Amino acid sequence: MDVLSDVLLALRLQGAVYYDITARAPFVAQSPPTQVIAAKVAADAEHLIGFHVITSGSCWVEAVDEPETPVLLQAGQIVIFPSGEANVLASEPGMRGTPDLPRYYRPLSQALPFVIDINGDSSASECRIVCGYFACDTRPFNPLLESLPRMLHGPVSAASWGWMSRLLDTAVQASGDREAGQEAMLSKLSELMLLEALRAHIDGLPPGTRNWVAGLRDPQIGAILRLIHGRFAEPWTLDLLARESSMSRSSLADRFTGYVGVPPMTYLAQWRVQVAAGLLQNRSVSVAQAANTVGYRSESAFNRAFKRLVGEAPGTWRRRAGDDIGDGR
């Protein structure tokens, strides 16, 4: 079981490339917080993650509200803002601009991406940036977002960048001609680049890091997470998990909680609820069927667990989630 892929699928991650930007110095492009433009960009998304990929040249990137040391991005690198923070891409560090809010909308009569040319000195080096968003769920349980930094950046691997950049160029150019399937190609490419960035982030974590993504890399905690995600409907107990992982109950509980933030059985309950919430998006699936699928032999026990973790009964949650989507929230 690939736990990271499992989580991304359950959270309904979907990427979209919105902008193909060509810029020459001096230039600055400032993006607003994603919650400001979420309703226009992806009406049914619970959360938007902003990203930028540098396809040629270089530029500086930093968060707006809590600036850290500016980062110089080179061609073949991606930067992601998991919390959707306002951010700046510029030819020099410290520059600020004003977001062009009318540009943020989902077009009905043309294919993405929008092509933008930021003029500067015609003799200056050109920087090309592909920008977009990942839509995902945050409720009822999203273990990934909490364990990512405010700004995640790094290179796409050399092995992947060659074919990714060629496909990216092809898809962006063809989208201007509205060729069938190009927008979907860009969407899947952006999702692949997110996976690349997450893998690089996990591989580069310092040894002492303790959070959910670091747990994926740890041999023992990674094995437990694979058991839970791959066999979530089984009647697990702490004793059974300890036996499967060749750990003592106390060692398992302490080590798992140290990485993931909650005990193993709490995590199992949270993940079951997340899977069940996805099943309940399908109106043809009853609450009893969802409960049985995720390992509850009693609908009442499932209702109690769901309400304890989510704050409302599964039927109420399903009705409200459907209303939110219908209202474009």
Secondary structure as GFF3:
##gff-version 3
##sequence-region A 1 329
A	DSSP	alpha_helix	3	10	.	.	.	ID=ss1
A	DSSP	beta_strand	14	24	.	.	.	ID=ss2
A	DSSP	beta_strand	28	31	.	.	.	ID=ss3
A	DSSP	alpha_helix	34	41	.	.	.	ID=ss4
A	DSSP	beta_strand	47	56	.	.	.	ID=ss5
A	DSSP	beta_strand	58	63	.	.	.	ID=ss6
A	DSSP	beta_strand	71	74	.	.	.	ID=ss7
A	DSSP	beta_strand	77	81	.	.	.	ID=ss8
A	DSSP	beta_strand	87	90	.	.	.	ID=ss9
A	DSSP	three_ten_helix	101	103	.	.	.	ID=ss10
A	DSSP	beta_strand	114	118	.	.	.	ID=ss11
A	DSSP	beta_strand	126	136	.	.	.	ID=ss12
A	DSSP	three_ten_helix	145	147	.	.	.	ID=ss13
A	DSSP	beta_strand	152	155	.	.	.	ID=ss14
A	DSSP	alpha_helix	158	175	.	.	.	ID=ss15
A	DSSP	alpha_helix	182	203	.	.	.	ID=ss16
A	DSSP	alpha_helix	212	217	.	.	.	ID=ss17
A	DSSP	alpha_helix	219	230	.	.	.	ID=ss18
A	DSSP	alpha_helix	238	244	.	.	.	ID=ss19
A	DSSP	alpha_helix	249	260	.	.	.	ID=ss20
A	DSSP	alpha_helix	264	280	.	.	.	ID=ss21
A	DSSP	alpha_helix	287	293	.	.	.	ID=ss22
A	DSSP	alpha_helix	299	310	.	.	.	ID=ss23
A	DSSP	alpha_helix	314	326	.	.	.	ID=ss24
###
